[in-house]
């Protein structure tokens, strides 16, 4: 799974991170808790909706 691979790489590089995979519907409640959110290619079409959520919370959303 992608999360596990990302955690292994972070551990090897001694980077303290929390990596979590969630369904898109709960993103709105999580954007305050995290510094970075990644959208997978399978939900690329939701990017405008995600940007709107980030803009409401004054978060930086790039791609």
mmJSON file of the N, C-alpha and C atoms, coordinates in Angstrom:
{"data_MODEL":{"atom_site":{
"group_PDB":["ATOM","ATOM","ATOM","ATOM","ATOM","ATOM","ATOM","ATOM","ATOM","ATOM","ATOM","ATOM","ATOM","ATOM","ATOM","ATOM","ATOM","ATOM","ATOM","ATOM","ATOM","ATOM","ATOM","ATOM","ATOM","ATOM","ATOM","ATOM","ATOM","ATOM","ATOM","ATOM","ATOM","ATOM","ATOM","ATOM","ATOM","ATOM","ATOM","ATOM","ATOM","ATOM","ATOM","ATOM","ATOM","ATOM","ATOM","ATOM","ATOM","ATOM","ATOM","ATOM","ATOM","ATOM","ATOM","ATOM","ATOM","ATOM","ATOM","ATOM","ATOM","ATOM","ATOM","ATOM","ATOM","ATOM","ATOM","ATOM","ATOM","ATOM","ATOM","ATOM","ATOM","ATOM","ATOM","ATOM","ATOM","ATOM","ATOM","ATOM","ATOM","ATOM","ATOM","ATOM","ATOM","ATOM","ATOM","ATOM","ATOM","ATOM","ATOM","ATOM","ATOM","ATOM","ATOM","ATOM","ATOM","ATOM","ATOM","ATOM","ATOM","ATOM","ATOM","ATOM","ATOM","ATOM","ATOM","ATOM","ATOM","ATOM","ATOM","ATOM","ATOM","ATOM","ATOM","ATOM","ATOM","ATOM","ATOM","ATOM","ATOM","ATOM","ATOM","ATOM","ATOM","ATOM","ATOM","ATOM","ATOM","ATOM","ATOM","ATOM","ATOM","ATOM","ATOM","ATOM","ATOM","ATOM","ATOM","ATOM","ATOM","ATOM","ATOM","ATOM","ATOM","ATOM","ATOM","ATOM","ATOM","ATOM","ATOM","ATOM","ATOM","ATOM","ATOM","ATOM","ATOM","ATOM","ATOM","ATOM","ATOM","ATOM","ATOM","ATOM","ATOM","ATOM","ATOM","ATOM","ATOM","ATOM","ATOM","ATOM","ATOM","ATOM","ATOM","ATOM","ATOM","ATOM","ATOM","ATOM","ATOM","ATOM","ATOM","ATOM","ATOM","ATOM","ATOM","ATOM","ATOM"],
"id":[1,2,3,4,5,6,7,8,9,10,11,12,13,14,15,16,17,18,19,20,21,22,23,24,25,26,27,28,29,30,31,32,33,34,35,36,37,38,39,40,41,42,43,44,45,46,47,48,49,50,51,52,53,54,55,56,57,58,59,60,61,62,63,64,65,66,67,68,69,70,71,72,73,74,75,76,77,78,79,80,81,82,83,84,85,86,87,88,89,90,91,92,93,94,95,96,97,98,99,100,101,102,103,104,105,106,107,108,109,110,111,112,113,114,115,116,117,118,119,120,121,122,123,124,125,126,127,128,129,130,131,132,133,134,135,136,137,138,139,140,141,142,143,144,145,146,147,148,149,150,151,152,153,154,155,156,157,158,159,160,161,162,163,164,165,166,167,168,169,170,171,172,173,174,175,176,177,178,179,180,181,182,183,184,185,186,187,188,189],
"type_symbol":["N","C","C","N","C","C","N","C","C","N","C","C","N","C","C","N","C","C","N","C","C","N","C","C","N","C","C","N","C","C","N","C","C","N","C","C","N","C","C","N","C","C","N","C","C","N","C","C","N","C","C","N","C","C","N","C","C","N","C","C","N","C","C","N","C","C","N","C","C","N","C","C","N","C","C","N","C","C","N","C","C","N","C","C","N","C","C","N","C","C","N","C","C","N","C","C","N","C","C","N","C","C","N","C","C","N","C","C","N","C","C","N","C","C","N","C","C","N","C","C","N","C","C","N","C","C","N","C","C","N","C","C","N","C","C","N","C","C","N","C","C","N","C","C","N","C","C","N","C","C","N","C","C","N","C","C","N","C","C","N","C","C","N","C","C","N","C","C","N","C","C","N","C","C","N","C","C","N","C","C","N","C","C","N","C","C","N","C","C"],
"label_atom_id":["N","CA","C","N","CA","C","N","CA","C","N","CA","C","N","CA","C","N","CA","C","N","CA","C","N","CA","C","N","CA","C","N","CA","C","N","CA","C","N","CA","C","N","CA","C","N","CA","C","N","CA","C","N","CA","C","N","CA","C","N","CA","C","N","CA","C","N","CA","C","N","CA","C","N","CA","C","N","CA","C","N","CA","C","N","CA","C","N","CA","C","N","CA","C","N","CA","C","N","CA","C","N","CA","C","N","CA","C","N","CA","C","N","CA","C","N","CA","C","N","CA","C","N","CA","C","N","CA","C","N","CA","C","N","CA","C","N","CA","C","N","CA","C","N","CA","C","N","CA","C","N","CA","C","N","CA","C","N","CA","C","N","CA","C","N","CA","C","N","CA","C","N","CA","C","N","CA","C","N","CA","C","N","CA","C","N","CA","C","N","CA","C","N","CA","C","N","CA","C","N","CA","C","N","CA","C","N","CA","C","N","CA","C","N","CA","C","N","CA","C"],
"label_alt_id":[null,null,null,null,null,null,null,null,null,null,null,null,null,null,null,null,null,null,null,null,null,null,null,null,null,null,null,null,null,null,null,null,null,null,null,null,null,null,null,null,null,null,null,null,null,null,null,null,null,null,null,null,null,null,null,null,null,null,null,null,null,null,null,null,null,null,null,null,null,null,null,null,null,null,null,null,null,null,null,null,null,null,null,null,null,null,null,null,null,null,null,null,null,null,null,null,null,null,null,null,null,null,null,null,null,null,null,null,null,null,null,null,null,null,null,null,null,null,null,null,null,null,null,null,null,null,null,null,null,null,null,null,null,null,null,null,null,null,null,null,null,null,null,null,null,null,null,null,null,null,null,null,null,null,null,null,null,null,null,null,null,null,null,null,null,null,null,null,null,null,null,null,null,null,null,null,null,null,null,null,null,null,null,null,null,null,null,null,null],
"label_comp_id":["UNK","UNK","UNK","UNK","UNK","UNK","UNK","UNK","UNK","UNK","UNK","UNK","UNK","UNK","UNK","UNK","UNK","UNK","UNK","UNK","UNK","UNK","UNK","UNK","UNK","UNK","UNK","UNK","UNK","UNK","UNK","UNK","UNK","UNK","UNK","UNK","UNK","UNK","UNK","UNK","UNK","UNK","UNK","UNK","UNK","UNK","UNK","UNK","UNK","UNK","UNK","UNK","UNK","UNK","UNK","UNK","UNK","UNK","UNK","UNK","UNK","UNK","UNK","UNK","UNK","UNK","UNK","UNK","UNK","UNK","UNK","UNK","UNK","UNK","UNK","UNK","UNK","UNK","UNK","UNK","UNK","UNK","UNK","UNK","UNK","UNK","UNK","UNK","UNK","UNK","UNK","UNK","UNK","UNK","UNK","UNK","UNK","UNK","UNK","UNK","UNK","UNK","UNK","UNK","UNK","UNK","UNK","UNK","UNK","UNK","UNK","UNK","UNK","UNK","UNK","UNK","UNK","UNK","UNK","UNK","UNK","UNK","UNK","UNK","UNK","UNK","UNK","UNK","UNK","UNK","UNK","UNK","UNK","UNK","UNK","UNK","UNK","UNK","UNK","UNK","UNK","UNK","UNK","UNK","UNK","UNK","UNK","UNK","UNK","UNK","UNK","UNK","UNK","UNK","UNK","UNK","UNK","UNK","UNK","UNK","UNK","UNK","UNK","UNK","UNK","UNK","UNK","UNK","UNK","UNK","UNK","UNK","UNK","UNK","UNK","UNK","UNK","UNK","UNK","UNK","UNK","UNK","UNK","UNK","UNK","UNK","UNK","UNK","UNK"],
"label_asym_id":["A","A","A","A","A","A","A","A","A","A","A","A","A","A","A","A","A","A","A","A","A","A","A","A","A","A","A","A","A","A","A","A","A","A","A","A","A","A","A","A","A","A","A","A","A","A","A","A","A","A","A","A","A","A","A","A","A","A","A","A","A","A","A","A","A","A","A","A","A","A","A","A","A","A","A","A","A","A","A","A","A","A","A","A","A","A","A","A","A","A","A","A","A","A","A","A","A","A","A","A","A","A","A","A","A","A","A","A","A","A","A","A","A","A","A","A","A","A","A","A","A","A","A","A","A","A","A","A","A","A","A","A","A","A","A","A","A","A","A","A","A","A","A","A","A","A","A","A","A","A","A","A","A","A","A","A","A","A","A","A","A","A","A","A","A","A","A","A","A","A","A","A","A","A","A","A","A","A","A","A","A","A","A","A","A","A","A","A","A"],
"label_entity_id":["1","1","1","1","1","1","1","1","1","1","1","1","1","1","1","1","1","1","1","1","1","1","1","1","1","1","1","1","1","1","1","1","1","1","1","1","1","1","1","1","1","1","1","1","1","1","1","1","1","1","1","1","1","1","1","1","1","1","1","1","1","1","1","1","1","1","1","1","1","1","1","1","1","1","1","1","1","1","1","1","1","1","1","1","1","1","1","1","1","1","1","1","1","1","1","1","1","1","1","1","1","1","1","1","1","1","1","1","1","1","1","1","1","1","1","1","1","1","1","1","1","1","1","1","1","1","1","1","1","1","1","1","1","1","1","1","1","1","1","1","1","1","1","1","1","1","1","1","1","1","1","1","1","1","1","1","1","1","1","1","1","1","1","1","1","1","1","1","1","1","1","1","1","1","1","1","1","1","1","1","1","1","1","1","1","1","1","1","1"],
"label_seq_id":[1,1,1,2,2,2,3,3,3,4,4,4,5,5,5,6,6,6,7,7,7,8,8,8,9,9,9,10,10,10,11,11,11,12,12,12,13,13,13,14,14,14,15,15,15,16,16,16,17,17,17,18,18,18,19,19,19,20,20,20,21,21,21,22,22,22,23,23,23,24,24,24,25,25,25,26,26,26,27,27,27,28,28,28,29,29,29,30,30,30,31,31,31,32,32,32,33,33,33,34,34,34,35,35,35,36,36,36,37,37,37,38,38,38,39,39,39,40,40,40,41,41,41,42,42,42,43,43,43,44,44,44,45,45,45,46,46,46,47,47,47,48,48,48,49,49,49,50,50,50,51,51,51,52,52,52,53,53,53,54,54,54,55,55,55,56,56,56,57,57,57,58,58,58,59,59,59,60,60,60,61,61,61,62,62,62,63,63,63],
"pdbx_PDB_ins_code":[null,null,null,null,null,null,null,null,null,null,null,null,null,null,null,null,null,null,null,null,null,null,null,null,null,null,null,null,null,null,null,null,null,null,null,null,null,null,null,null,null,null,null,null,null,null,null,null,null,null,null,null,null,null,null,null,null,null,null,null,null,null,null,null,null,null,null,null,null,null,null,null,null,null,null,null,null,null,null,null,null,null,null,null,null,null,null,null,null,null,null,null,null,null,null,null,null,null,null,null,null,null,null,null,null,null,null,null,null,null,null,null,null,null,null,null,null,null,null,null,null,null,null,null,null,null,null,null,null,null,null,null,null,null,null,null,null,null,null,null,null,null,null,null,null,null,null,null,null,null,null,null,null,null,null,null,null,null,null,null,null,null,null,null,null,null,null,null,null,null,null,null,null,null,null,null,null,null,null,null,null,null,null,null,null,null,null,null,null],
"Cartn_x":[0.838,0.0,0.884,0.426,1.212,1.595,0.67,0.956,2.119,2.112,3.185,4.525,4.524,5.78,6.287,5.382,5.785,6.333,5.713,6.195,7.586,7.84,9.158,10.235,9.942,10.908,11.168,10.113,10.277,11.125,10.891,11.664,13.139,13.417,14.803,15.524,14.783,15.373,15.255,14.785,14.622,13.733,12.638,11.676,10.455,10.125,8.965,7.706,6.874,5.64,4.496,3.297,2.101,1.453,1.301,0.714,-0.581,-1.64,-2.961,-3.715,-4.38,-5.222,-6.683,-7.447,-8.867,-9.692,-10.972,-11.864,-12.077,-12.334,-12.445,-13.512,-14.574,-15.685,-15.313,-14.228,-13.827,-12.712,-12.281,-11.179,-11.504,-12.72,-13.085,-12.781,-12.991,-12.718,-11.26,-10.432,-9.025,-8.062,-8.49,-7.535,-6.877,-7.497,-6.874,-5.783,-5.823,-4.912,-3.593,-3.538,-2.373,-1.75,-0.449,0.281,0.204,-0.069,-0.045,-1.109,-1.821,-2.803,-2.49,-2.451,-2.205,-3.465,-3.813,-4.942,-4.391,-4.915,-4.497,-5.062,-4.428,-4.876,-6.302,-6.784,-8.138,-9.212,-8.851,-9.828,-9.378,-8.58,-8.101,-9.261,-10.382,-11.551,-12.114,-11.728,-12.209,-11.314,-10.251,-9.327,-10.034,-10.94,-11.622,-12.396,-13.04,-13.767,-12.793,-11.662,-10.653,-10.078,-9.811,-9.295,-10.283,-11.57,-12.587,-12.551,-12.395,-12.293,-11.043,-9.92,-8.661,-8.761,-9.388,-9.537,-10.363,-11.418,-12.236,-11.4,-10.452,-9.627,-8.309,-8.182,-6.974,-5.735,-5.904,-4.783,-4.215,-2.955,-2.312,-2.594,-3.092,-3.423,-2.784,-1.722,-1.061,-1.143,-0.761,-0.714,0.352],
"Cartn_y":[-1.181,0.0,1.245,2.291,3.515,4.125,4.153,4.744,4.018,2.699,1.928,2.196,2.306,2.602,3.994,4.956,6.317,6.35,5.609,5.543,4.921,3.875,3.238,4.202,4.938,5.905,6.999,7.501,8.535,8.018,6.778,6.191,6.065,5.605,5.468,6.805,7.866,9.204,9.959,9.278,9.855,11.1,11.006,12.101,11.711,12.534,12.263,12.76,11.831,12.187,11.291,11.792,10.964,10.917,9.741,9.564,8.791,9.339,8.751,8.765,7.677,7.603,7.639,8.539,8.666,8.82,8.581,8.825,10.329,10.781,12.212,12.888,12.196,12.802,13.301,12.829,13.304,14.342,14.711,15.676,17.006,17.481,18.784,18.883,17.822,17.83,17.642,17.284,16.994,18.087,19.006,19.967,20.834,21.013,21.789,21.0,19.692,18.837,18.54,18.766,18.335,19.478,19.37,20.36,20.087,18.857,18.472,17.416,17.589,16.594,16.235,14.954,14.483,13.826,14.162,13.505,12.511,11.313,10.296,10.578,10.019,10.273,9.814,8.83,8.341,9.345,10.369,11.4,12.791,12.824,14.093,15.034,14.468,15.274,16.044,15.673,16.357,17.528,17.795,18.873,20.217,20.636,21.922,21.959,20.864,20.796,20.877,20.186,20.227,21.636,22.297,23.671,24.596,24.416,25.243,25.044,23.808,23.517,24.181,24.051,24.643,26.164,26.765,28.221,28.717,27.991,28.361,28.386,27.492,27.373,28.128,28.889,29.682,28.807,27.609,26.687,26.859,26.583,26.653,25.362,25.49,24.302,24.433,23.692,23.716,22.357,22.305,21.004,21.03],
"Cartn_z":[0.0,0.0,0.0,-0.627,-0.776,0.564,1.5,2.811,3.473,3.434,4.058,3.389,2.074,1.37,1.726,1.816,2.186,3.609,4.521,5.901,5.968,5.198,5.183,4.696,3.649,3.123,4.154,4.781,5.804,6.963,7.363,8.454,8.076,6.859,6.405,6.381,6.083,6.009,7.33,8.375,9.713,9.684,8.95,8.867,9.695,10.677,11.526,10.818,10.394,9.691,10.148,9.944,10.089,8.718,8.185,6.859,7.039,6.472,6.673,5.352,5.043,3.848,4.293,3.692,4.036,2.765,2.889,1.757,1.62,0.408,0.141,0.997,1.3,2.029,3.426,4.007,5.337,5.282,4.101,3.955,4.614,4.487,5.034,6.522,7.258,8.685,9.04,8.095,8.38,7.952,7.123,6.563,7.626,8.78,9.856,10.57,10.469,11.223,10.51,9.203,8.436,7.648,7.42,6.642,5.151,4.79,3.381,3.113,2.017,1.575,0.129,-0.154,-1.518,-2.051,-3.272,-3.926,-4.929,-4.908,-5.871,-7.247,-8.269,-9.644,-9.913,-9.159,-9.389,-8.972,-8.175,-7.81,-8.26,-9.292,-9.851,-10.176,-10.583,-10.94,-9.743,-8.513,-7.309,-6.907,-7.662,-7.309,-7.134,-8.024,-7.803,-6.475,-6.129,-4.859,-3.683,-3.804,-2.748,-2.6,-3.724,-3.668,-2.972,-3.223,-2.569,-1.054,-0.613,0.821,1.394,0.697,1.163,1.206,0.199,0.173,1.355,1.712,2.87,4.139,4.221,5.418,5.281,4.21,3.943,3.836,3.303,3.121,1.717,1.567,0.262,-0.493,-1.702,-2.489,-3.859,-4.086,-5.385,-6.03,-7.289,-7.971,-9.033],
"occupancy":[1.0,1.0,1.0,1.0,1.0,1.0,1.0,1.0,1.0,1.0,1.0,1.0,1.0,1.0,1.0,1.0,1.0,1.0,1.0,1.0,1.0,1.0,1.0,1.0,1.0,1.0,1.0,1.0,1.0,1.0,1.0,1.0,1.0,1.0,1.0,1.0,1.0,1.0,1.0,1.0,1.0,1.0,1.0,1.0,1.0,1.0,1.0,1.0,1.0,1.0,1.0,1.0,1.0,1.0,1.0,1.0,1.0,1.0,1.0,1.0,1.0,1.0,1.0,1.0,1.0,1.0,1.0,1.0,1.0,1.0,1.0,1.0,1.0,1.0,1.0,1.0,1.0,1.0,1.0,1.0,1.0,1.0,1.0,1.0,1.0,1.0,1.0,1.0,1.0,1.0,1.0,1.0,1.0,1.0,1.0,1.0,1.0,1.0,1.0,1.0,1.0,1.0,1.0,1.0,1.0,1.0,1.0,1.0,1.0,1.0,1.0,1.0,1.0,1.0,1.0,1.0,1.0,1.0,1.0,1.0,1.0,1.0,1.0,1.0,1.0,1.0,1.0,1.0,1.0,1.0,1.0,1.0,1.0,1.0,1.0,1.0,1.0,1.0,1.0,1.0,1.0,1.0,1.0,1.0,1.0,1.0,1.0,1.0,1.0,1.0,1.0,1.0,1.0,1.0,1.0,1.0,1.0,1.0,1.0,1.0,1.0,1.0,1.0,1.0,1.0,1.0,1.0,1.0,1.0,1.0,1.0,1.0,1.0,1.0,1.0,1.0,1.0,1.0,1.0,1.0,1.0,1.0,1.0,1.0,1.0,1.0,1.0,1.0,1.0],
"B_iso_or_equiv":[0.0,0.0,0.0,0.0,0.0,0.0,0.0,0.0,0.0,0.0,0.0,0.0,0.0,0.0,0.0,0.0,0.0,0.0,0.0,0.0,0.0,0.0,0.0,0.0,0.0,0.0,0.0,0.0,0.0,0.0,0.0,0.0,0.0,0.0,0.0,0.0,0.0,0.0,0.0,0.0,0.0,0.0,0.0,0.0,0.0,0.0,0.0,0.0,0.0,0.0,0.0,0.0,0.0,0.0,0.0,0.0,0.0,0.0,0.0,0.0,0.0,0.0,0.0,0.0,0.0,0.0,0.0,0.0,0.0,0.0,0.0,0.0,0.0,0.0,0.0,0.0,0.0,0.0,0.0,0.0,0.0,0.0,0.0,0.0,0.0,0.0,0.0,0.0,0.0,0.0,0.0,0.0,0.0,0.0,0.0,0.0,0.0,0.0,0.0,0.0,0.0,0.0,0.0,0.0,0.0,0.0,0.0,0.0,0.0,0.0,0.0,0.0,0.0,0.0,0.0,0.0,0.0,0.0,0.0,0.0,0.0,0.0,0.0,0.0,0.0,0.0,0.0,0.0,0.0,0.0,0.0,0.0,0.0,0.0,0.0,0.0,0.0,0.0,0.0,0.0,0.0,0.0,0.0,0.0,0.0,0.0,0.0,0.0,0.0,0.0,0.0,0.0,0.0,0.0,0.0,0.0,0.0,0.0,0.0,0.0,0.0,0.0,0.0,0.0,0.0,0.0,0.0,0.0,0.0,0.0,0.0,0.0,0.0,0.0,0.0,0.0,0.0,0.0,0.0,0.0,0.0,0.0,0.0,0.0,0.0,0.0,0.0,0.0,0.0],
"pdbx_formal_charge":[null,null,null,null,null,null,null,null,null,null,null,null,null,null,null,null,null,null,null,null,null,null,null,null,null,null,null,null,null,null,null,null,null,null,null,null,null,null,null,null,null,null,null,null,null,null,null,null,null,null,null,null,null,null,null,null,null,null,null,null,null,null,null,null,null,null,null,null,null,null,null,null,null,null,null,null,null,null,null,null,null,null,null,null,null,null,null,null,null,null,null,null,null,null,null,null,null,null,null,null,null,null,null,null,null,null,null,null,null,null,null,null,null,null,null,null,null,null,null,null,null,null,null,null,null,null,null,null,null,null,null,null,null,null,null,null,null,null,null,null,null,null,null,null,null,null,null,null,null,null,null,null,null,null,null,null,null,null,null,null,null,null,null,null,null,null,null,null,null,null,null,null,null,null,null,null,null,null,null,null,null,null,null,null,null,null,null,null,null],
"auth_seq_id":[1,1,1,2,2,2,3,3,3,4,4,4,5,5,5,6,6,6,7,7,7,8,8,8,9,9,9,10,10,10,11,11,11,12,12,12,13,13,13,14,14,14,15,15,15,16,16,16,17,17,17,18,18,18,19,19,19,20,20,20,21,21,21,22,22,22,23,23,23,24,24,24,25,25,25,26,26,26,27,27,27,28,28,28,29,29,29,30,30,30,31,31,31,32,32,32,33,33,33,34,34,34,35,35,35,36,36,36,37,37,37,38,38,38,39,39,39,40,40,40,41,41,41,42,42,42,43,43,43,44,44,44,45,45,45,46,46,46,47,47,47,48,48,48,49,49,49,50,50,50,51,51,51,52,52,52,53,53,53,54,54,54,55,55,55,56,56,56,57,57,57,58,58,58,59,59,59,60,60,60,61,61,61,62,62,62,63,63,63],
"auth_comp_id":["UNK","UNK","UNK","UNK","UNK","UNK","UNK","UNK","UNK","UNK","UNK","UNK","UNK","UNK","UNK","UNK","UNK","UNK","UNK","UNK","UNK","UNK","UNK","UNK","UNK","UNK","UNK","UNK","UNK","UNK","UNK","UNK","UNK","UNK","UNK","UNK","UNK","UNK","UNK","UNK","UNK","UNK","UNK","UNK","UNK","UNK","UNK","UNK","UNK","UNK","UNK","UNK","UNK","UNK","UNK","UNK","UNK","UNK","UNK","UNK","UNK","UNK","UNK","UNK","UNK","UNK","UNK","UNK","UNK","UNK","UNK","UNK","UNK","UNK","UNK","UNK","UNK","UNK","UNK","UNK","UNK","UNK","UNK","UNK","UNK","UNK","UNK","UNK","UNK","UNK","UNK","UNK","UNK","UNK","UNK","UNK","UNK","UNK","UNK","UNK","UNK","UNK","UNK","UNK","UNK","UNK","UNK","UNK","UNK","UNK","UNK","UNK","UNK","UNK","UNK","UNK","UNK","UNK","UNK","UNK","UNK","UNK","UNK","UNK","UNK","UNK","UNK","UNK","UNK","UNK","UNK","UNK","UNK","UNK","UNK","UNK","UNK","UNK","UNK","UNK","UNK","UNK","UNK","UNK","UNK","UNK","UNK","UNK","UNK","UNK","UNK","UNK","UNK","UNK","UNK","UNK","UNK","UNK","UNK","UNK","UNK","UNK","UNK","UNK","UNK","UNK","UNK","UNK","UNK","UNK","UNK","UNK","UNK","UNK","UNK","UNK","UNK","UNK","UNK","UNK","UNK","UNK","UNK","UNK","UNK","UNK","UNK","UNK","UNK"],
"auth_asym_id":["A","A","A","A","A","A","A","A","A","A","A","A","A","A","A","A","A","A","A","A","A","A","A","A","A","A","A","A","A","A","A","A","A","A","A","A","A","A","A","A","A","A","A","A","A","A","A","A","A","A","A","A","A","A","A","A","A","A","A","A","A","A","A","A","A","A","A","A","A","A","A","A","A","A","A","A","A","A","A","A","A","A","A","A","A","A","A","A","A","A","A","A","A","A","A","A","A","A","A","A","A","A","A","A","A","A","A","A","A","A","A","A","A","A","A","A","A","A","A","A","A","A","A","A","A","A","A","A","A","A","A","A","A","A","A","A","A","A","A","A","A","A","A","A","A","A","A","A","A","A","A","A","A","A","A","A","A","A","A","A","A","A","A","A","A","A","A","A","A","A","A","A","A","A","A","A","A","A","A","A","A","A","A","A","A","A","A","A","A"],
"auth_atom_id":["N","CA","C","N","CA","C","N","CA","C","N","CA","C","N","CA","C","N","CA","C","N","CA","C","N","CA","C","N","CA","C","N","CA","C","N","CA","C","N","CA","C","N","CA","C","N","CA","C","N","CA","C","N","CA","C","N","CA","C","N","CA","C","N","CA","C","N","CA","C","N","CA","C","N","CA","C","N","CA","C","N","CA","C","N","CA","C","N","CA","C","N","CA","C","N","CA","C","N","CA","C","N","CA","C","N","CA","C","N","CA","C","N","CA","C","N","CA","C","N","CA","C","N","CA","C","N","CA","C","N","CA","C","N","CA","C","N","CA","C","N","CA","C","N","CA","C","N","CA","C","N","CA","C","N","CA","C","N","CA","C","N","CA","C","N","CA","C","N","CA","C","N","CA","C","N","CA","C","N","CA","C","N","CA","C","N","CA","C","N","CA","C","N","CA","C","N","CA","C","N","CA","C","N","CA","C","N","CA","C","N","CA","C","N","CA","C","N","CA","C"],
"pdbx_PDB_model_num":[1,1,1,1,1,1,1,1,1,1,1,1,1,1,1,1,1,1,1,1,1,1,1,1,1,1,1,1,1,1,1,1,1,1,1,1,1,1,1,1,1,1,1,1,1,1,1,1,1,1,1,1,1,1,1,1,1,1,1,1,1,1,1,1,1,1,1,1,1,1,1,1,1,1,1,1,1,1,1,1,1,1,1,1,1,1,1,1,1,1,1,1,1,1,1,1,1,1,1,1,1,1,1,1,1,1,1,1,1,1,1,1,1,1,1,1,1,1,1,1,1,1,1,1,1,1,1,1,1,1,1,1,1,1,1,1,1,1,1,1,1,1,1,1,1,1,1,1,1,1,1,1,1,1,1,1,1,1,1,1,1,1,1,1,1,1,1,1,1,1,1,1,1,1,1,1,1,1,1,1,1,1,1,1,1,1,1,1,1]
}}}
